[in-house]
Amino acid sequence: MEDPIDQFNAWLALAKQTPAIKEPTAMTLATATPQGAPAARIVLLKASDASGFVFYGNMESRKFSELKVNPRAALCFHWMPLERQVRIEGNVVRVSDEQADAYYNSRPRERQIGA
């Protein structure tokens, strides 16, 4: 495949079909503090297409505070049973309020309360 997003989505589909991979959408999100110190945590991919890779979280969290100051991040997927790793780097932009609301409303009530 020539298109890297198509290639990624094909590998993600394979990862989702691999029983040994318990959470194929888990990815490491790396940001940096205003002082340049790296910070990494695991988040879940919710969508991927030509416009980018979508994840959600609390806008008051450390990761989003860091992204407000420095809107660049790196993602890393590691699918060990497939012996594949995917790295993505780039700018981060907020999804539209409508898209965020649609995602929030799609979540079970107990998850909405926790968010």
N, C-alpha and C positions, 0 to 999 in steps of 0.2 A: 504494500500500500504506500502510496506517495504522500497522502495527507496524514500528518502526525495525529490529528484529533481522531480520524477514522481508525488509525492504528491503535491509539489508546483505548477507544471504545471497544474495539475487537478484543483487546487483551483484558479489559474490564469484564466483558461478557464471559470470557473464558474463566476468569477468576471467580465470578459469581457462580459458575457451574462446577467449581472445584470444591468438593466437600471438605478438604483439609484447610481451606481458607475460610475462617469463621466470620470475618468482617472484611469483605473485599473492598468496601468503600472507605475503609480507614486510611487516613493519610497523615503524615507528619506535616504540620504547618510551622514554618520557621519565620519569625519576624525579628526585628531588632529594637532595642530600647533607644531612646533619644541619644544615649551615650555610645551607642553602637554595639552594645552587648547582645549576643544572639539569645533568642528564646524559642523553644520548640514545644509543641504539644500535639496531641492527636485530635483530629476533627474528622467528621464524616462528609464525604462527597455527596452532594444531592443532585447535581446535574453537571454534564460536560458537553459542550458543543463548540462551534467555531467562535462563539463570543466569550468563552472561558470556562472556568471550573467554579462551581457554586458550592459554598458551604455557609452555614448559618451559625450564629452564636449570640451571646448577650453583648449588646453594644457598649455596656459598661465594663466589660471584662478587660483584663490586661492586654489580650491579643488585639482587641479593637482599639484600645487606647494607643497602642504602639503603631497600628496601621493608620490611625488618624494623623500621626506625626510623620511617619515614613510609610507611604502606601505601597511598599514593595515587599514581596514575600517569596518564599520558596515552598514547594510542596514535594513530598516524596511518598510514593506508594512502594511497598515492598511485599511482593507475593512470593514468598520463599518456596512453596511447593512447585511453583512454575519457574523458579530461578529467574525471576524478572523483577526489575526495579525501574520505576519511572520517576524522573525528576522534572519539575516544572518551575520556572522562575518568571516573575513579571510583576506588573502593576496590579493593584487590587482596587476595585471600585465597588461601591455598594449596589446591590440590586435595587430595583424600584420598590417603593412602598407597597405597590400592588402585588408584586411578586413575593415580597416578604410576608405580607398579610395572607396571601394564598397558602404559602407554606405553613405558617402558624396555624391557620384554620384547618389544615389537613392533618394536624397532629392530634393524637388522642387527648382528651380533656386533662388527664393527670399530667401529661407532658407539657401542656399549655400552662398549667398552674406552676409547674417546676421552672418553666422558662421565665 
